[in-house]
Amino acid sequence: MVEKPKYYIYGINGPVIRVRGGRELPRMSLVYVGAQRLFGEVVSSSGEESVVQIYEDSAGLSAGEEVVPTYAPMSIQLGPGLIGGILDGIGRPLSSIESMAGSFIARGMNLDSLDAEKKWDVTVRIAEGDTLAPGQVFATCRESGMIEHRSMVPPGLKGRAVDVKPSGQFTVTEPVAYLEDERGRRTPLTLAQRWPVRTPRPFASRRSIDRPLVTGQRVIDTLFPVGKGGCAAIPGPFGAGKTVVQHQLAKWSDADIIVYLGCGERGNEMTQVLDEFRELRDPRSGRPLMERTILVANTSNMPVAAREASIYTGMTIAEYYRDMGYHVALMADSTSRWAEALREISGRLEEMPAEESFPAYLPSRLAGFYERAGFVDTLGGEEGSVTVIGAVSPQGGDFSEPVTQNTQRFVRCFWALDRSLAYARHFPSINWTNSYSEYLTDLMPWYAENFGEDFEELRGRVMALLNEESELQEIVKLIGADILPDDQKLVIETAKVIREGFLQQNAFHENDTYMLPAGQMAMLRIILHLYDSARTLVAANVPLRLLTETGIFAELERMKFGLGGGTDPQVYIDKVDAAVEHVRKLNS
C-alpha cells in the first residue's frame, strides 16, 4: 500500500489548489507542488485545509500529489548581476531559462535570480574586528560600466567582522567575511542576500521630497513634475501612449537606475524595450542604457498568479538599490493588468467581490505598493529614493473605474492621457486640463534655484493661456474664429505655439526627444516674449494678421529642434523683435 504524503492536493481550480494533511500551512509561505515541484505560495489557511496559488501552469496536476512546504516566505536573491538582466515575475532570469529550456518557460524551473558561478572582482571595505551595523557596506564590485554594486550587511544583523578575506574574486555565495554577534554566533557575509518580496525593506528615516525627477519631457518637467521619491499615475485608454511615455522616462530621466516592470504587457512590447535599450546610449555617460536598467517581464501569456507577484519583485529590487544610496525609478506597466490578475485569483478563491468584481482589498493593495516609494535616509547613512510611475489602463478610457479612482487616492501626480491627442500624433499625449501635480509647492525652491526665479510666474502664465484657449475653443466651435477680437485670436495663436511647439515632443528626433531644463525655460521666455510684443501691437490697433503673415508663430513652433541642437536662444528673440518691428513699420 502506497503511503499518502503528509500534505497532498485535495482540489484544483486553475492556478488555485487546495491542500490537506497535517496542520495548516503558514500563510504566505512557499511550497513545491506535485512531481514537477511547481512553485506556489500559501494564500489562506483554515483548519486542516490550505489554499495555494501556483506561479506556473497547473495543467496535468491531479488530486493526491504531494505538496512540500518550505516554511519560508516568497523571496528573491539580491546581489550583483541584476543590472542589465531580464527576470520573470517571480525573479527567475529569463536568459538562463532560455539556455536551458528554449523560447518557452518549462515548468518546475526554480532558478535563483543570480548566476552562482560568475566571479566578481570585489574590493573589501572592512577590516578584521570592525563593528558592523545593518546597511553598512562591507564590499563593492563593478556591476556594470555605470553602477558600482555595494554589498551591505543585511537588515537585522550586527556584530564584529571576523575572518575577513582580502580583496579578490568571489562568487555571490562565497563568504567575504563573517559577522560574529555578541553570543559568538557567526553569519557569513556574501555578495548576495535574500529578501521576502512582500515585505518593505527598512530604512532609517523618510525625508521630505525637495527635488524633481528631471525627465527631459517639457510637459512633465515644467507643468506637472514628479518629485524624486514620489508617485505618479499615467491613466489612459488603449492607444493613448502610456508605454511611449514610460519608455521616454526610462530612457531620459535622471534616475541612477531604472526598474522597468512589464506587468501583463504584450510580449512584442517587452521585446521592443529590450531592442531599443540595448541600442540607446545614456545621455549623461554615453554608455549603453542597459548598464543601468533592470527589466521584470511578466507578459500576458505568463501565469496570472506570477503577474500578481511581479510588482512586488520589481519593488524589492528597486528598494535594494535605493539602500545602496541610488535614486531608482520604477516603471510599472500596467497596474490595471495587475489588478485584473488580483480579481481573477480572488474569484477562484471565492472571495466576496466589490465594485466591478475587484476584491474589496484592492485599495489597500494599491496603497501598500505606492507607499513603498519614498525619499529616505538609508540604514547605511546615504540618501536614496524610489520613484514609482504606474500606468493605468481603464477600459474604454473611463477614469471613474475602480483602479484609476483608487490609484488617484494614493498618488500626488496625475498625467491624464488623451486619446484624441494621441490620434493627432501629439506625444506625450498628456492632457493639460485634466492633469495635475501636487509636488509643485514642495519643489518650487528647487525650480527657483535651477530654472530661475521667474519659473513660477512663467508657468502660471502658460497655464492661464492654455486654460483661456480651452474656453475660447468652445466659442469657436459655435460661431467660428473670425468673429473673435484680435486679443482673443492672439491667445489662440500663442496657445497653439505652446501646444505644438512646447508641449509636443518627437521621440524620434535627436534634438527634440530630450531637452535640458535650461532649454525648456528659454522656450517659455521666447514664447511669452512673442505674446507680450504681439499684445502691445494689438493694443495699438495693429491687425494681428500682419504679424501672423510674417511666419513668426510657425517659426517658434519649430524652434525646439534648433534649441535642442544648441542654437542660441537669442537668435529667436531677435527674430521676434525683427518681425514686430517689420509689422510696426508696415502699419505706420
CORZIZI-V92402 format. One record per run of one state. SS is the DSSP state (h for helix, s for strand, l for the rest). FROM is the first residue (numbers start at 1). LEN is the number of residues. If there is no record, write none. Layout:
BEGIN
ss | from | len
SS | FROM | LEN
SS | FROM | LEN
END
This chain:
BEGIN
ss | from | len
l | 1 | 7
s | 8 | 6
l | 14 | 2
s | 16 | 5
l | 21 | 8
s | 29 | 5
l | 34 | 4
s | 38 | 9
l | 47 | 2
s | 49 | 6
l | 55 | 11
s | 66 | 8
l | 74 | 1
s | 75 | 4
l | 79 | 7
s | 86 | 2
l | 88 | 5
s | 93 | 1
h | 94 | 8
l | 102 | 18
s | 120 | 5
l | 125 | 6
s | 131 | 2
l | 133 | 4
s | 137 | 6
l | 143 | 5
s | 148 | 5
l | 153 | 6
s | 159 | 4
l | 163 | 5
s | 168 | 3
l | 171 | 6
s | 177 | 4
l | 181 | 5
s | 186 | 4
l | 190 | 3
s | 193 | 4
l | 197 | 8
s | 205 | 2
l | 207 | 5
s | 212 | 1
l | 213 | 5
h | 218 | 6
l | 224 | 3
s | 227 | 1
l | 228 | 3
s | 231 | 5
l | 236 | 6
h | 242 | 11
l | 253 | 4
s | 257 | 7
l | 264 | 3
h | 267 | 13
l | 280 | 1
s | 281 | 1
l | 282 | 6
s | 288 | 1
h | 289 | 4
s | 293 | 6
l | 299 | 5
h | 304 | 20
l | 324 | 3
s | 327 | 7
l | 334 | 1
h | 335 | 14
l | 349 | 4
s | 353 | 1
l | 354 | 1
h | 355 | 3
l | 358 | 1
s | 359 | 1
l | 360 | 2
h | 362 | 9
l | 371 | 3
s | 374 | 4
l | 378 | 5
s | 383 | 10
l | 393 | 2
h | 395 | 3
l | 398 | 4
h | 402 | 9
l | 411 | 2
s | 413 | 2
l | 415 | 2
s | 417 | 1
l | 418 | 1
h | 419 | 5
l | 424 | 6
s | 430 | 1
l | 431 | 5
s | 436 | 2
l | 438 | 2
h | 440 | 11
l | 451 | 4
h | 455 | 25
l | 480 | 6
h | 486 | 18
l | 504 | 13
h | 517 | 23
l | 540 | 4
h | 544 | 5
l | 549 | 3
h | 552 | 6
l | 558 | 1
h | 559 | 6
l | 565 | 4
h | 569 | 19
l | 588 | 1
END
